[in-house]
Amino acid sequence: MAAGGAHVPPGIAWCRLHPTRVISAYRRLAGCLFVFQKPKYWWVNHRQSYRQELEGEYLWSPKKNQNGAKNASYDNMIHVMPGDVVLSFADAAIRAVGVALGRAREAPKPPELGSAGNQWGTSPGWQVPVRFAELAEPLRPMDHASLLAPVLPARHSPIRASGDVNQSVFLAAVPEPMVARLTKLFAGQVAHLVESITRTTGGSLVDDAAEERILQRTDIGPTLKKTLLNARRGQGVFRVNVEQIERKCRVTGLLDRRHLRARHIKPWCICDDREKVDGCNGLLLSPHVDHLFDRGYISFADPGELLVSKELNQAVLTSWALALPRNVGPFSPEQCRYLEYHRVHVFGKANGGRRGGPEEPEVVVIGEPVVVRPE
């Protein structure tokens, strides 16, 4: 237990009252700081199953070749993480873009695939949930072969230098230089579709991706992993630390903590390990207020004024008896540091600013915020 009563999970050294004064021992923890990672890109060579897998929102592959030998492109299925981007190639062109919604699981061949892949028999394979959207302008690699050839993977490339499909590869990782080259060729199409697909998940996809990366980490033990994952849900050490600072919902005044949620001010998915459990990075909020704060419809000025986005339907304020103007009381300097992040990157932004991390704060603004201040 740290000074002031805050709970400190094993492996994290911090100071609740001065969160920027992280002791040097914490800084030496190799890889302990979790930062937002860009999604990985994959290339799938769809053959007869293009339409079925797009409409069914999945990828399916056998685990091994027909002769029982391992196939690296099938093994890639278990390396796909939530939030990863999938480029779908069929009929000589990249025709669709997908976003992985979860990890691979063992599953029999979907019946809608029919006779496709009968050579694989009835053995279960790998299935990854992927939500797709088709490109308005498909890209033919053969038309850009000279640009793509220098950035193709050295092994297990999904296409050949000529731009023709590599029939022996089903799913391949796309190296960063190739991603950069394709990004220019697509002229914003892929980024737009990824953004649109991600929005349909209501922000949970980015949190799921961050959770999976924690589970895959080898630099921390199971106890700390559980602590960090519990913090996503407003539970455990994080909740205890928030309750050391906040006693009630600042907006409704509700004191009964059984009906209050512990919400991160700076979104959990883009916090480092210390910020994930820092009590100064949390508020106790009534469920309806929590929803508005999480989605960026409301925020708070450092002195306590309630800030309301123009995107929020005024009927919501009326129905939930959130009278304006309203001051909820001043915040501590430590809380203000997190509130500044919320005002800049979450308030007035689509999906509560969850699309990107600190390096990618650009989220489409859905309405200019209005600051409601006392007269």
C-alpha positions in Angstrom: 0.0 0.0 0.0 1.4 3.4 -1.0 1.3 6.6 0.9 -2.2 7.9 1.2 -3.8 4.4 1.2 -3.5 3.8 -2.5 -3.0 0.1 -3.4 0.0 -0.7 -5.6 0.0 -4.0 -7.6 3.2 -6.0 -7.6 5.6 -4.9 -10.3 4.4 -1.2 -10.3 6.1 1.5 -8.3 4.2 4.8 -8.2 3.0 7.7 -6.1 -0.7 8.4 -5.9 -0.3 12.0 -4.8 2.5 12.8 -7.4 1.9 10.4 -10.3 4.7 12.0 -12.4 7.3 11.1 -9.8 7.8 7.5 -10.8 10.8 6.0 -9.1 13.7 4.9 -11.2 13.1 1.2 -10.3 9.8 1.4 -12.2 11.5 3.0 -15.2 13.9 0.1 -15.3 11.2 -2.5 -15.6 11.8 -3.8 -19.2 8.7 -3.4 -21.3 6.5 -2.6 -18.3 5.0 0.5 -19.9 2.3 -0.4 -22.3 1.8 1.9 -25.2 -0.8 1.9 -28.0 0.4 -0.3 -30.9 -0.6 0.1 -34.4 -2.6 -2.8 -35.9 -0.8 -5.4 -37.9 -1.8 -5.9 -41.6 -2.6 -9.2 -43.1 -3.2 -10.3 -46.8 -5.6 -13.1 -47.4 -5.8 -14.8 -50.8 -9.5 -15.6 -51.2 -10.3 -18.1 -53.8 -13.8 -19.7 -54.1 -14.8 -18.5 -50.6 -14.6 -14.8 -51.1 -18.3 -14.0 -51.0 -19.2 -16.5 -48.2 -16.4 -15.3 -45.9 -17.2 -11.6 -46.4 -20.9 -12.1 -45.8 -20.3 -14.5 -42.9 -17.7 -12.1 -41.3 -14.9 -14.6 -40.8 -11.8 -16.3 -42.2 -11.5 -20.0 -42.1 -8.6 -22.3 -43.0 -7.5 -25.8 -42.3 -4.7 -26.4 -39.8 -2.4 -28.3 -42.1 -2.0 -29.2 -45.8 -3.8 -32.1 -47.3 -0.8 -34.3 -46.7 -0.6 -33.4 -43.1 2.4 -31.1 -43.4 2.5 -27.7 -41.6 1.6 -24.6 -43.6 3.0 -21.3 -42.4 0.1 -19.3 -43.9 -2.4 -21.4 -42.0 -0.4 -21.0 -38.8 -0.7 -17.3 -39.3 -4.4 -17.5 -38.3 -3.5 -17.9 -34.7 -1.4 -14.8 -34.7 -4.2 -12.5 -35.8 -5.2 -10.1 -33.0 -8.3 -8.0 -32.5 -8.0 -4.8 -34.4 -5.7 -6.2 -37.0 -6.4 -5.2 -40.6 -7.1 -7.8 -43.3 -6.7 -7.1 -47.1 -8.8 -9.4 -49.1 -7.5 -10.5 -52.5 -9.7 -12.2 -55.0 -10.0 -12.3 -58.8 -6.6 -10.5 -59.3 -7.4 -7.6 -57.1 -7.6 -6.4 -53.5 -11.4 -6.0 -53.3 -12.2 -5.7 -49.6 -10.8 -4.6 -46.2 -11.5 -6.3 -42.9 -10.9 -5.7 -39.2 -10.3 -8.7 -37.0 -12.9 -8.8 -34.1 -11.2 -11.5 -32.1 -8.7 -14.3 -31.9 -8.7 -17.6 -33.9 -10.7 -20.5 -32.5 -11.0 -24.1 -33.6 -14.0 -24.6 -35.8 -15.3 -27.1 -38.4 -15.4 -25.9 -42.0 -18.5 -23.7 -42.3 -21.2 -25.4 -44.3 -21.8 -22.4 -46.6 -18.3 -23.0 -48.1 -19.8 -26.1 -49.8 -17.4 -28.0 -52.0 -14.6 -25.5 -51.6 -11.7 -27.1 -49.9 -13.2 -30.7 -49.9 -9.6 -31.9 -50.0 -9.2 -30.8 -46.4 -11.7 -33.4 -45.2 -13.8 -32.9 -42.1 -11.0 -32.0 -39.6 -11.6 -28.8 -37.7 -9.6 -25.7 -38.8 -9.0 -22.2 -37.6 -11.7 -19.5 -37.8 -11.1 -15.8 -37.1 -14.0 -13.3 -36.8 -13.4 -10.5 -39.3 -15.8 -7.7 -40.4 -15.3 -6.7 -44.0 -16.2 -3.8 -46.2 -15.7 -3.8 -50.0 -13.5 -1.2 -51.7 -15.2 1.3 -54.1 -12.1 1.0 -56.2 -10.3 -2.4 -56.1 -6.6 -2.4 -56.5 -4.9 -4.7 -59.1 -1.3 -5.5 -57.9 -0.3 -6.4 -61.4 -0.9 -2.8 -62.4 1.6 -1.7 -59.8 4.0 -4.6 -59.8 7.1 -2.5 -60.2 6.2 -0.5 -57.1 5.3 -3.5 -55.0 8.0 -5.9 -55.9 10.8 -4.2 -53.8 8.6 -4.4 -50.6 7.3 -7.9 -50.9 8.0 -10.3 -48.0 11.2 -12.3 -48.5 9.3 -15.5 -47.6 5.7 -16.5 -47.9 4.8 -13.5 -50.0 1.0 -13.5 -50.9 1.9 -12.4 -54.5 4.8 -12.7 -56.8 7.0 -9.9 -58.2 4.8 -9.9 -61.3 1.7 -9.2 -59.2 0.3 -12.7 -59.7 -1.2 -14.5 -56.7 1.0 -17.0 -54.9 -1.3 -20.0 -54.9 0.5 -21.7 -52.0 -0.2 -18.8 -49.6 -3.5 -18.3 -47.8 -2.8 -15.7 -45.1 0.4 -13.6 -45.0 1.7 -10.8 -42.8 2.2 -7.5 -44.7 5.5 -5.9 -43.7 5.5 -2.2 -42.9 7.2 -1.0 -46.1 4.6 -2.8 -48.1 1.8 -1.3 -45.9 3.2 2.2 -46.6 3.3 1.5 -50.3 -0.2 0.1 -50.4 -1.5 3.0 -48.3 -0.4 5.5 -50.9 -1.9 3.4 -53.7 -5.2 3.2 -51.9 -5.3 7.0 -51.5 -7.2 6.8 -48.2 -9.7 4.1 -49.0 -8.4 1.6 -46.5 -8.1 4.1 -43.6 -11.7 5.2 -44.2 -13.1 1.7 -44.2 -11.1 0.6 -41.1 -12.4 3.7 -39.3 -16.0 2.9 -40.4 -15.8 -0.8 -39.3 -14.2 0.1 -36.0 -17.0 2.5 -35.2 -19.6 -0.3 -35.6 -18.0 -2.0 -32.6 -18.9 0.9 -30.3 -15.3 1.3 -29.1 -14.9 -2.2 -27.6 -12.6 -3.4 -30.3 -9.7 -1.2 -29.3 -10.1 -2.2 -25.7 -10.2 -5.9 -26.7 -7.0 -5.4 -28.7 -5.3 -3.8 -25.7 -6.5 -6.7 -23.5 -5.1 -9.3 -25.9 -1.7 -7.6 -26.0 -1.6 -7.7 -22.2 -2.4 -11.4 -22.2 0.5 -12.0 -24.7 3.1 -10.1 -22.7 6.0 -12.0 -21.2 7.5 -9.2 -19.1 4.8 -9.4 -16.3 3.3 -12.2 -14.3 -0.3 -13.4 -14.1 -1.1 -11.3 -11.0 -0.3 -8.0 -12.6 -2.0 -9.1 -15.8 -5.2 -9.7 -13.8 -4.8 -6.4 -12.1 -4.5 -4.5 -15.4 -7.5 -6.4 -16.9 -9.7 -5.8 -13.9 -8.9 -2.1 -14.2 -10.6 -2.1 -17.7 -13.8 -3.1 -16.0 -13.4 -0.5 -13.2 -12.7 -3.2 -10.7 -10.0 -4.4 -8.3 -7.0 -2.2 -7.4 -8.1 0.6 -9.8 -11.5 0.9 -8.1 -10.0 0.9 -4.6 -7.6 3.6 -5.6 -10.4 5.8 -7.2 -12.5 5.4 -4.0 -9.6 6.8 -2.0 -10.1 10.1 -3.9 -13.7 10.2 -5.1 -16.5 9.7 -2.7 -19.6 10.2 -4.9 -20.8 10.9 -8.4 -19.8 14.5 -9.0 -22.8 15.1 -11.3 -25.7 13.4 -9.6 -24.3 13.5 -6.0 -25.1 9.8 -5.5 -23.1 8.4 -2.6 -24.1 4.7 -2.8 -21.1 3.1 -4.4 -23.0 0.0 -5.3 -24.6 1.9 -8.1 -21.5 3.9 -9.2 -19.0 2.9 -11.9 -15.3 3.6 -11.7 -14.4 5.1 -15.1 -10.9 6.0 -16.4 -10.5 9.6 -17.4 -7.8 8.9 -19.9 -9.1 5.7 -21.8 -7.8 2.5 -20.4 -6.7 1.2 -23.8 -4.1 3.9 -24.3 -2.8 4.1 -20.7 0.5 2.7 -19.6 0.5 0.2 -16.7 0.7 2.8 -14.0 -2.0 5.0 -15.5 -4.3 2.0 -15.7 -4.5 1.7 -11.9 -3.9 5.3 -10.9 -6.7 6.5 -8.7 -6.2 10.1 -10.1 -7.1 8.7 -13.5 -10.6 7.8 -12.4 -14.1 9.1 -11.4 -17.0 7.5 -9.7 -20.0 8.1 -12.0 -23.7 7.1 -12.1 -24.3 4.8 -15.0 -25.9 7.3 -17.3 -23.3 9.9 -16.6 -20.6 7.3 -17.1 -22.0 6.6 -20.6 -21.9 10.3 -21.6 -18.4 10.7 -20.2 -17.0 7.5 -21.8 -18.4 8.5 -25.3 -17.1 12.0 -25.1 -20.5 13.8 -24.9 -19.5 15.5 -21.6 -16.2 16.5 -19.9 -15.1 18.8 -17.1 -13.0 21.9 -16.9 -10.3 21.9 -14.2 -12.4 24.2 -11.9 -15.3 21.9 -12.3 -17.6 23.3 -15.0 -19.6 20.6 -16.8 -18.7 20.7 -20.5 -21.3 19.5 -23.0 -20.7 18.6 -26.7 -23.1 20.1 -29.2 -23.6 16.6 -30.5 -25.5 15.6 -27.4 -29.3 15.7 -27.9 -30.6 18.3 -25.4 -33.5 16.0 -24.7 -31.0 13.7 -23.0 -30.0 16.4 -20.5 -33.7 17.1 -19.8 -34.7 13.5 -19.4 -31.8 12.8 -17.1 -32.3 16.0 -15.1 -28.9 17.3 -15.9 -29.5 21.0 -15.3 -27.1 23.5 -16.7 -25.0 25.4 -15.9 -23.4 23.1 -13.4 -20.1 23.1 -11.4 -19.1 19.8 -9.8 -16.2 21.1 -7.8 -12.5 21.6 -8.6 -10.2 18.8 -9.5 -6.8 18.1 -8.1 -3.7 18.9 -10.2 -3.1 15.2 -10.7 -6.7 14.7 -12.0 -6.4 17.8 -14.2 -3.5 16.2 -16.1 -5.8 13.4 -17.2 -8.8 15.7 -17.7 -6.7 17.7 -20.2 -6.2 14.5 -22.2 -10.0 13.8 -22.1 -10.9 17.2 -23.2 -8.5 17.1 -26.1 -8.8 13.6 -27.4 -12.1 12.2 -26.1 -14.6 15.1 -25.6 -16.6 15.7 -28.8 -15.0 12.8 -30.6 -16.6 9.8 -32.2 -16.4 6.6 -30.1 -14.9 8.4 -27.1 -11.6 9.0 -28.9 -10.8 5.2 -29.0 -9.7 5.0 -32.6 -6.1 5.9 -32.0 -3.5 6.3 -29.3 -1.3 9.1 -28.2 0.5 9.0 -31.5 -2.8 9.0 -33.4 -5.2 11.4 -31.7 -6.9 12.3 -34.9 -10.5 11.0 -34.5 -13.2 12.5 -36.7 -14.9 15.3 -34.8 -18.7 14.9 -34.8 -19.5 18.3 -33.4 -17.8 21.3 -32.1 -17.9 21.3 -28.3 -19.8 23.9 -26.4 -18.5 25.0 -23.0 -21.3 25.7 -20.6 -20.2 28.1 -17.9 -22.1 29.9 -15.1 -23.3 33.4 -16.0 
